[in-house]
């Protein structure tokens, strides 16, 4: 079977990073919105839990990620907004690098499989 646990984990990681990217971008876009509360997607924990299960392949395949309010961050502005633009920008950059690395690994794995099969 060409789709193994590693390939599924890479695909879910890319998907989770994409969803997190949207959440972080929304945080930055709402930095001036009174009362806006920071949101995030913790795909790392969900993916790690799935990979640690007894049937990792099925667990990874079924893993979904949700955008949730981040209760660990209190208001950073007088209007109740909890966004620190510099912090969010740094997280956005780190997330983009992580997603790019996962895409690169997935592409390399696919190229190796195609070469092994003699397919261009």
N, C-alpha and C positions, 0 to 999 in steps of 0.2 A: 504494500500500500504506500503510495507516494505522500500522503498526508499523514505525518506523524505528530506526536505531541509537541515536538520542537517547532514544527511549522505552524501548528495551531496556536502555540504560545506567542510566536512572532506576530501572527495575524491579529490576535487579540490585543497584544501590546501596542501595535500600530493603531488599532481602533481606539483603544483606551487613551493613548496619547493625543489622538485627534479630538476626542471628546473633551479631554482636559484642556487642550489648546483653545477650544471654543469657550469653555468656562472662564479661563484666565483672560481671554480677550474681552469677554463680557464684563469681567471685573474692571478692567482698564477703561472700557467704554462708559461704565457707570461710576467712575471715580468722583464725579461731581453731583451725583444723584443723592439728594438728602435721604438718609435712612437706609441706603442700599447696604445689604449684608453680603460679605464675600462668599462665593461659592467655589467648590473644587470637585474634582473627580479623583477618588483614591483608587485608581486601577491597579496600583502596585500590590496592595494588600489582597484584593480580590483574586488577582492572578497568582500570587504566591500561595494563597490558600488552596486554589484549584490545583496547582502543581503539586502540592503536598498531600493531596487526597489519594486514596487507594486506587481509584480509577481516574488518574490524572487526565487522560485523553478526553473522556466524556465530560469531566468537570470543567476543563478548559474550554471545550466546545460550547458548553452551556453558560459560561461566565458572561455576565452582563455588568455594565458599569452605570452608576447613576450620578447625576450632578446633584450635590447636596450643599446646603448652607454649612459654612465652617464655624462651628460654635467656639472654637479656640481663639478666635480673633474678636476682640471687642471694638467698640467705636474708636476710630483714630481721628475723627474730625468732630467739630462741635455740633454738626447737624446729624450725628448718629451714623454717618457713613463709616464703613470699616475697611476701606481700600487704601493701601499704601502703594501708589503707582510704581515707585522704584522697586519695591519688593515683588509686585506682580510681574513687572517687566523682566526681572531676573528669573523668576519661575517660568515665565513664558519662553525665554531663551533656552533655559536648561531643558525644558520639555521638548522644544523643537529639536535640540541636539539629540536627545534620547530617541525621538521618533525617527530622525534621520538615520541614526545608527541601526535601529531595528529594520528599517527599509533596506539599508545597505546589506545587512546580514541576510535578509530574506532573498534579495536579488542574487547574492553570491550563492546561496544554497540552491536556488532554482537553476543558476548557470551550471553548477556542478552536476545536478541531476540531468539536465539536458545534455551535457557533455558525456556523461556516463551512458546515456541512452543513444548517443549518436545523433541527436536532434539539434538542429541549429536554432 
